[in-house]
């Protein structure tokens, strides 16, 4: 397991690690209009630079996500697909699942309960 | 009343206040989350569209009890009024994107409309006023 980066502020933390041709992003805190541009830029940059065929976003520590957070996930999905990579969400919390369901976007994502399931998929 | 600047760093503070208020008023947990989400998205829209991402502009939030007759019964609720001093907005432009489209953006209005029973925009003098109301289920009232 290789730690790639870790950054954030008072409200959100984002880190990335690489394991077995997979880049795993761990997000925690609140993803809102104040910080989603930073989260978005970090994730998209890492997807393009790491070029691992599988990208996993771990949302298990995300307390809140607004529509800009949903937008960043859609952008991550599109960027991954453009490169021929899989883009997987794991550990959806009540809040993150709600916004993905309300936006009717949950069905476009590959979703697993946890990281182990995603790695085995 | 709560007054804040249009800096997005205050969004988390506003969310905390609204979620706690909704809890105290008596909304179930799921509705506390959806009301909080609606206010957060409305504040974000003010920052982005009314104030064009200027972070030093005033936003006032007023909270008061609401009441209506529904199905022959009096229903209590919570009214949240958001006021900003941005330029007049054309309400006809308040349209979210079709949910069938898979693309980023345009979801905030859907979250607001999904959460609230009433969403009403008015312009009064030099102030944009967005009034959001959510009613409690019959028989629920802590106000």
Interface residues (C-beta under 8 A of the other chain):
Chain A: X11 X30 X32 X33 X34 X64 X66 X67 X68 X70 X71 X72 X74 X75 X94 X95 X98 X99 X102 X103 X104 X105 X108
Chain B: X8 X9 X11 X12 X15 X30 X33 X34 X37 X40 X41 X44 X47 X48 X99 X100 X102 X103 X104 X105 X106 X107 X108 X110 X111 X114
